[in-house]
Amino acid sequence: MNSVIILAAGTGSRAKQNKNKILVPVGGGDNSLIRSLSAFLKSGLFGEYIVAVNKSDEKEIKSFLPETVKTVTGGNTRTESVKNALKEVTGDYVLIHDAARPYLSERLIKDCLAAAEKHGGAIPVVPSRDTVCEAKDGRITDYLGKDGLFSVQTPQAFDTAKLREAYAFAKDKAFNDDGEVYKNRFGELFAVTGDKENVKLTYPEDFAKFSQKEYRFGTGFDCHRLVTGRKLILGGVEIPHDKGLLGHSDADALVHAVMDAVLSACAMRDIGYYFPDTDERYKDADSMELLKTVLNLIAKKGFEVSSVSAVVMAEKPKLKNFIPAITESLAAALSLDVSAVGLSATTLEGLGFVGREEGICVSATATVIKL
């Protein structure tokens, strides 16, 4: 059996919500604690749920928690709350999650648990988007850069017996989180790819941002002729074939359709406007690099891609075995989880331009968020 600890014992004073921030409704009406718990319940991977609560919030929290969820009184610090909850854990593996992170995905839960089962301890991390520096008394003391630097998230997953040993070994020493406690004892800690949507609600603007998301939708379409002497590239992946797509750039029809869908959702014209085929700068250009430019363009307008979906229409080659690799390639380029990239392939049963194996067409849709 596996266990979950959800930490909800803070006061959330920095959020300035006039109550504990984990009790404030966010996107869709449920509060942060309920949304977090629901993600674990939905996964079906756990048999025990423990919530560390602030004594002053205990009555309200118990009023909406399922009877199967146990509550424990938290401490004055995160460490004390974890220690109190750990006493009640009976599962072989335990995931510890901050209730203020209500947007965790099932993929992240499964990945963290699987990594803990294999390595003993694992935490999710996301690459730092910004340059990081150290500062003291209003003065910059050092630049750390951003390459190789990551932001730490929850849920953090552990072999329960090992985590208890790590906390006993730590005694009263101060640590940032459970992962650091574990690493202090055992020397190694496994990193799982986190999720940029798995944000922690901390300040007032966080609640405004995530409670009032504006979603927009766009469509894109592209066709290219198949010719000899060209590589066939779809979604940044080279596909073995005796023909490739003809175009001014690398003619990656899938990426072109996705870019047009993204730009359409943002009401920002199309790729022909930004990368005209009369411009020699884009001769044989890598479409994945053009996609990076598009993402930078929409970011300047305050947009971020939430999901994409596309269907590739090709008589030959058969793309079934390449779909996973192409999906991963697109997801990485878009900074999305693979679960947010829907990709399929179909033939046209011998009909028309595509059916005669003269070319490949792609239809795509995109969902973007106005930040």
Secondary structure as the mmCIF struct_conf table of DSSP 4:
data_model
#
loop_
_struct_conf.conf_type_id
_struct_conf.id
_struct_conf.beg_label_comp_id
_struct_conf.beg_label_asym_id
_struct_conf.beg_label_seq_id
_struct_conf.end_label_comp_id
_struct_conf.end_label_asym_id
_struct_conf.end_label_seq_id
STRN STRN1 ASN A 2 ALA A 8
BEND BEND1 GLY A 10 GLY A 10
HELX_RH_3T_P HELX_RH_3T_P1 SER A 13 ALA A 15
BEND BEND2 GLN A 17 LYS A 19
HELX_RH_3T_P HELX_RH_3T_P2 LYS A 21 LEU A 23
BEND BEND3 VAL A 24 VAL A 24
STRN STRN2 PRO A 25 PRO A 25
TURN_TY1_P TURN_TY1_P1 GLY A 27 GLY A 28
BEND BEND4 GLY A 29 GLY A 29
STRN STRN3 ASN A 31 ASN A 31
HELX_RH_AL_P HELX_RH_AL_P1 SER A 32 SER A 43
TURN_TY1_P TURN_TY1_P2 GLY A 44 GLY A 44
BEND BEND5 GLY A 47 GLY A 47
STRN STRN4 GLU A 48 VAL A 53
HELX_RH_3T_P HELX_RH_3T_P3 LYS A 55 ASP A 57
HELX_RH_AL_P HELX_RH_AL_P2 GLU A 58 PHE A 64
BEND BEND6 LEU A 65 LEU A 65
TURN_TY1_P TURN_TY1_P3 GLU A 67 THR A 68
BEND BEND7 VAL A 69 VAL A 69
STRN STRN5 LYS A 70 THR A 73
BEND BEND8 ASN A 76 THR A 77
HELX_RH_AL_P HELX_RH_AL_P3 ARG A 78 LEU A 86
TURN_TY1_P TURN_TY1_P4 LYS A 87 GLU A 88
BEND BEND9 GLY A 91 ASP A 92
STRN STRN6 TYR A 93 ASP A 98
TURN_TY1_P TURN_TY1_P5 ALA A 99 ALA A 100
TURN_TY1_P TURN_TY1_P6 PRO A 102 TYR A 103
HELX_RH_AL_P HELX_RH_AL_P4 GLU A 106 HIS A 119
BEND BEND10 GLY A 120 GLY A 120
STRN STRN7 GLY A 121 PRO A 127
BEND BEND11 ARG A 129 ASP A 130
STRN STRN8 VAL A 132 LYS A 136
TURN_TY1_P TURN_TY1_P7 ASP A 137 GLY A 138
STRN STRN9 ARG A 139 GLY A 145
BEND BEND12 LYS A 146 LYS A 146
TURN_TY1_P TURN_TY1_P8 ASP A 147 GLY A 148
STRN STRN10 PHE A 150 VAL A 152
BEND BEND13 THR A 154 THR A 154
STRN STRN11 GLN A 156 ASP A 159
HELX_RH_AL_P HELX_RH_AL_P5 THR A 160 ALA A 170
TURN_TY1_P TURN_TY1_P9 LYS A 171 ASP A 172
BEND BEND14 ASN A 176 ASP A 177
HELX_RH_AL_P HELX_RH_AL_P6 ASP A 178 PHE A 186
BEND BEND15 GLY A 187 GLY A 187
STRN STRN12 PHE A 190 THR A 193
TURN_TY1_P TURN_TY1_P10 LYS A 196 GLU A 197
BEND BEND16 TYR A 203 TYR A 203
HELX_RH_AL_P HELX_RH_AL_P7 PRO A 204 SER A 211
BEND BEND17 GLN A 212 GLN A 212
STRN STRN13 GLU A 214 VAL A 227
TURN_TY1_P TURN_TY1_P11 THR A 228 GLY A 229
BEND BEND18 ARG A 230 ARG A 230
STRN STRN14 LEU A 232 LEU A 234
TURN_TY1_P TURN_TY1_P12 GLY A 235 GLY A 236
STRN STRN15 VAL A 237 ILE A 239
BEND BEND19 ASP A 242 ASP A 242
STRN STRN16 GLY A 244 LEU A 245
BEND BEND20 GLY A 247 SER A 249
HELX_RH_AL_P HELX_RH_AL_P8 ALA A 253 ALA A 265
TURN_TY1_P TURN_TY1_P13 CYS A 266 ALA A 267
HELX_RH_AL_P HELX_RH_AL_P9 ILE A 271 TYR A 274
BEND BEND21 PHE A 275 PHE A 275
TURN_TY1_P TURN_TY1_P14 ASP A 277 THR A 278
HELX_RH_3T_P HELX_RH_3T_P4 GLU A 280 TYR A 282
TURN_TY1_P TURN_TY1_P15 LYS A 283 ASP A 284
HELX_RH_AL_P HELX_RH_AL_P10 SER A 287 LYS A 300
TURN_TY1_P TURN_TY1_P16 LYS A 301 GLY A 302
STRN STRN17 PHE A 303 MET A 313
BEND BEND22 GLU A 315 PRO A 317
HELX_RH_3T_P HELX_RH_3T_P5 LYS A 320 PHE A 322
HELX_RH_AL_P HELX_RH_AL_P11 ILE A 323 LEU A 334
TURN_TY1_P TURN_TY1_P17 SER A 335 SER A 335
HELX_RH_3T_P HELX_RH_3T_P6 VAL A 338 ALA A 340
STRN STRN18 VAL A 341 THR A 346
TURN_TY1_P TURN_TY1_P18 GLU A 349 GLY A 350
HELX_RH_AL_P HELX_RH_AL_P12 GLY A 352 GLY A 355
TURN_TY1_P TURN_TY1_P19 ARG A 356 GLU A 357
BEND BEND23 GLU A 358 GLU A 358
STRN STRN19 GLY A 359 LYS A 370
#
